[in-house]
């Protein structure tokens, strides 16, 4: 079995969170909503963007496309979570 690299793990986690967040916040037309525990969403939505920034700054000799894509997704998720929980950043 092939081991996942940290780039692939970070990108998969970012995509998974981008799919999970809208379904956990909004109800569908039939009033069904996806219930998810909020602690993992806080961890993923607020702390993982910092991991991406650290990895990009640590490996400056490579382009790190997967980290950049994951970071953009995670920053969008970061602001989405902050807006949902009414956290004022300024």
FENKAGI-V745321 format. One record per residue. N is the residue number from 1. RES is the residue in three letters. SS is DSSP state (A for helix, B for strand, O for the rest). PHI is phi in degrees with one decimal (999 if undefined). OMEGA is omega in radians with two decimals (NA if undefined). Layout:
n = {N | N}
res = {RES | RES}
ss = {SS | SS}
phi = {PHI | PHI}
omega = {OMEGA | OMEGA}
This chain:
n = {1 | 2 | 3 | 4 | 5 | 6 | 7 | 8 | 9 | 10 | 11 | 12 | 13 | 14 | 15 | 16 | 17 | 18 | 19 | 20 | 21 | 22 | 23 | 24 | 25 | 26 | 27 | 28 | 29 | 30 | 31 | 32 | 33 | 34 | 35 | 36 | 37 | 38 | 39 | 40 | 41 | 42 | 43 | 44 | 45 | 46 | 47 | 48 | 49 | 50 | 51 | 52 | 53 | 54 | 55 | 56 | 57 | 58 | 59 | 60 | 61 | 62 | 63 | 64 | 65 | 66 | 67 | 68 | 69 | 70 | 71 | 72 | 73 | 74 | 75 | 76 | 77 | 78 | 79 | 80 | 81 | 82 | 83 | 84 | 85 | 86 | 87 | 88 | 89 | 90}
res = {UNK | UNK | UNK | UNK | UNK | UNK | UNK | UNK | UNK | UNK | UNK | UNK | UNK | UNK | UNK | UNK | UNK | UNK | UNK | UNK | UNK | UNK | UNK | UNK | UNK | UNK | UNK | UNK | UNK | UNK | UNK | UNK | UNK | UNK | UNK | UNK | UNK | UNK | UNK | UNK | UNK | UNK | UNK | UNK | UNK | UNK | UNK | UNK | UNK | UNK | UNK | UNK | UNK | UNK | UNK | UNK | UNK | UNK | UNK | UNK | UNK | UNK | UNK | UNK | UNK | UNK | UNK | UNK | UNK | UNK | UNK | UNK | UNK | UNK | UNK | UNK | UNK | UNK | UNK | UNK | UNK | UNK | UNK | UNK | UNK | UNK | UNK | UNK | UNK | UNK}
ss = {O | O | O | O | O | A | A | A | A | A | A | A | A | A | A | A | A | A | A | A | A | A | A | A | A | O | O | O | O | O | O | O | O | O | O | O | O | A | A | A | A | A | A | A | A | A | A | A | A | A | A | A | A | A | A | A | A | A | O | O | O | O | O | O | A | A | A | A | A | A | A | A | A | A | A | A | A | A | A | A | A | A | A | A | O | O | O | O | O | O}
phi = {999 | -80.2 | -80.9 | -74.5 | -78.1 | -67.4 | -63.2 | -66.7 | -63.2 | -64.4 | -67.6 | -63.5 | -63.8 | -65.4 | -65.9 | -60.6 | -66.9 | -64.7 | -81.0 | -70.9 | -60.3 | -61.3 | -72.5 | -84.8 | -97.8 | -108.8 | -89.4 | -82.8 | -64.4 | -97.1 | 61.2 | -99.5 | -130.2 | -92.8 | -90.7 | -136.1 | -68.5 | -81.5 | -63.1 | -62.8 | -67.0 | -62.8 | -64.1 | -66.7 | -74.0 | -110.0 | -104.4 | -66.0 | -57.6 | -67.8 | -63.4 | -63.4 | -64.1 | -63.3 | -66.8 | -66.9 | -74.6 | -75.4 | -111.3 | -80.5 | -79.7 | -104.5 | -79.0 | 55.8 | -60.7 | -65.9 | -66.1 | -66.3 | -63.0 | -62.3 | -66.1 | -63.1 | -61.3 | -69.8 | -67.9 | -62.8 | -65.2 | -58.4 | -70.5 | -65.4 | -66.3 | -62.6 | -68.5 | -65.1 | -88.4 | 56.2 | -90.4 | -88.5 | -89.3 | -146.3}
omega = {-3.10 | -3.13 | 3.09 | 3.06 | -3.12 | 3.09 | -3.13 | 3.12 | 3.13 | -3.14 | 3.12 | 3.11 | 3.13 | 3.13 | 3.13 | 3.13 | 3.12 | 3.10 | -3.07 | -3.03 | -3.13 | -3.14 | -3.14 | -3.11 | -3.02 | 3.05 | 3.12 | 3.14 | 3.13 | -3.14 | 3.04 | 3.10 | 3.14 | -3.13 | 3.13 | 3.09 | -3.01 | 3.13 | 3.07 | 3.12 | 3.06 | -3.13 | -3.12 | -3.02 | -3.04 | -3.06 | -3.09 | 3.06 | 3.11 | 3.08 | 3.11 | 3.11 | 3.12 | -3.13 | 3.12 | -3.14 | -3.14 | -3.12 | -3.08 | -3.11 | 3.12 | 3.13 | 3.07 | -3.09 | -3.13 | 3.08 | 3.14 | 3.11 | 3.11 | 3.14 | 3.11 | 3.09 | -3.11 | 3.08 | 3.04 | 3.10 | 3.12 | -3.14 | 3.09 | 3.11 | 3.12 | 3.12 | -3.12 | -3.12 | 3.11 | 3.08 | 3.13 | 3.13 | 3.11 | NA}
